Every structure is written in structure tokens, then in C-alpha cells.
Amino acid sequence: MGTPAIAAVSRTAGAPPVLEPVTVDDPRPGEVLVRLVATGICHTDMVMRDGHLPVPMPVVLGHEGAGHVVAVGAGVSHVVPGDAVVLSFASCGACPSCSAAAPAYCHEFVPQNFLATRPDGSTGLTDSAGPVHSHVFGQSSFATHCLALARNTVKVDADLPLDLMGPLGCGFLTGAGAVFHALDVRPGDSLVVLGTGAVGMAAIMAAKIRGAGRIVAVDRAAARVELARSLGASEGVVADGRPLAGHGLAGIDHVLDTTGHVPLIEQAILTLAPRGQAGLLAAFAPGQSLSLDPAFIMSAGRVVRGIVEGSADPQVLIPQLIAHWRAGRFPIERLTRFYPFAAIAEAIAAGESGAVIKPIVRM
């Protein structure tokens, strides 16, 4: 029969989504029907909206959902109707990366997260005109209800403020995971974070949790740099066009870029200490390239690595981040602003302009 729902449907590249009635399929084997409480808005939603990733339209975007389980398909046993859940990215569960507990590097990451269909090509949504693409990041959670997958549905405690928790599934997971896992920042290490959006702020808070020594926040906006300092950065640099070395940055153990701004990344790599590493996790536009001095990289064992979803396993990291939040070490509420679902276009614009670090729409 399906479940009636309201979804924010994107039909034209670059245009805001429009709220429309849809029908959500009953869950098939391995699927979970979720009634959304709230969904965070991520920069990747805007990249998909603008057609820079292979997401077909019409489609329902959204990939930082949190809500309650309504029903489960065959084979799903770790959640039951009524459970509170946070939704994260999708992975196949069978490739070498997934088998090695590295689902962020799933060999099927693109089809699982961006092609907006089930593996058999079907969608989980229909409207009066026919199919609407679904399953973006295994959820398509800009809606009152969505179909998630067992692997990207994380059960959480019932007493949590679920409307705050959705961004733990992507933006905050990515920044914190990059520090905890991909870069493995150790006590006393130095870290430079380029960009203080949701991902960068999460990385800064995670670095403080890890006991990093020198934590430097770099951004064009002075107000964001100051906020980063209040969240754990020991220093702030307001990017002003000067080389980063001119701000006294040298001998850095880790650089984490969240901006995708190539000239800034090239400067930051030159601040690395021997055996230092730079992590790249921004969404780069097609055709971009980095200019690197191979002797500088080779001669001191420096590393430049790509990072997807913080190299995290959501089933492991999301509960850990919730524990840090409960202890006051990961105060994500200082980065968020809530909007009603009907104002999703306003929320997206606020995130895109930088006026709000992490907009969240409440269903």
C-alpha cells in the first residue's frame, strides 16, 4: 500500500526543492521505514542539487536524517518499530572495504549514495506523475518519511533530542572521524583546519577531545574563527591572502582541508612537518588539480590523503559522538539553527551563504 508522506522534491538543477505529496513504498528486505523528526542540511545536498554529482531528477535529497522506525523489512533485526535512529551514508556490506570495516570507502559508494535508486533500478517513492528518485545516501530524508537501509540506520537512545542528532550522520561524523580515524591525531599533535563550517568545527572539537596541542582554525570570517577558538582551537587565522607561513604556521603535524580551495590547500601543505599529513575531504569541482612539489612530499615522508565520511563506521562512531555530546565535549547545539520543514528553501540558502553553520529542518 505504501505510506503517504510530504517530501521536498528537486526537479530542476539549481532550483530550490518544492514540498509535494508522495507515497513511500513499504520496506523491502534490508530496508527500514523511518518517520523523520528532523534532517540536517549539508553542503553535499547543494552539490547534488546543482548537478555536480550523478544524481537523477526528480529526486528527494537529504542525508542527515533522524527519526523513529515505523516498519522494517525482512532480515532487519537490530532495530524495531518505535526505535530512535540516526541515518548515515550507505554501503554495500560485501566489498573488500566493507569487509575490512571501512564502509566509507565502499567500492559501490557512488551507486549506493548518488544514483538514487535501489540496486535493481527501482525507486521507493512515487507521486501523481510517477516514480521519484529515492535512496540518496540510503535515505532521501528531506521528507516526513523515508526508506533507509539496515546498514546505515543507527539505533540511538530514546531520550536524546533527535532533532539535533541528524548531522551526526554526515557533517559532524566527517569532521570528527577525520581526526579520530583518518589522521589519527594524537595528544600533543598540531593540527591546522582550513574552513570552520560544520565539518571543520567538528574536527576542532574532536582534536580537543584527542588532546591535540596546537589547534589552528583558518577561515575568511573572523566571527567563525572566534567561535572555533571557543570550541577548542588554540589559535585562529583570518585568511587574508597572505601565505599561511606568513601567519607563523610551520612544522604542522596535520592539515585538514574542508574548503576545496586549491591555492589555500597548496599553501597549507607547505607548512607540514616531516611525516606530516594533509587530509582532503571537500567536494572538489571537476577538473581541479593540485600543484605539489614531489621532492617536498617524498623527502620527509609527508602524505596527502583523501578522506570520505571521516573514514568512519557510523555504527561505531555515532554512539561515540553521542557520548562525547552527553559529556559536554561535543556541543553541536552551538552550531545549529532550526527551521520548519516548510522553510527548507530558506534553510538551504542560510547554509549556502554561511549565515548558519548547520541548518536543520524539523518535520
Order of alpha helices (4+ residues) and beta strands (2+ residues): beta-beta-beta-alpha-beta-beta-beta-alpha-alpha-beta-beta-beta-beta-alpha-alpha-beta-alpha-beta-alpha-beta-beta-alpha-beta-alpha-beta-alpha-beta-alpha-beta
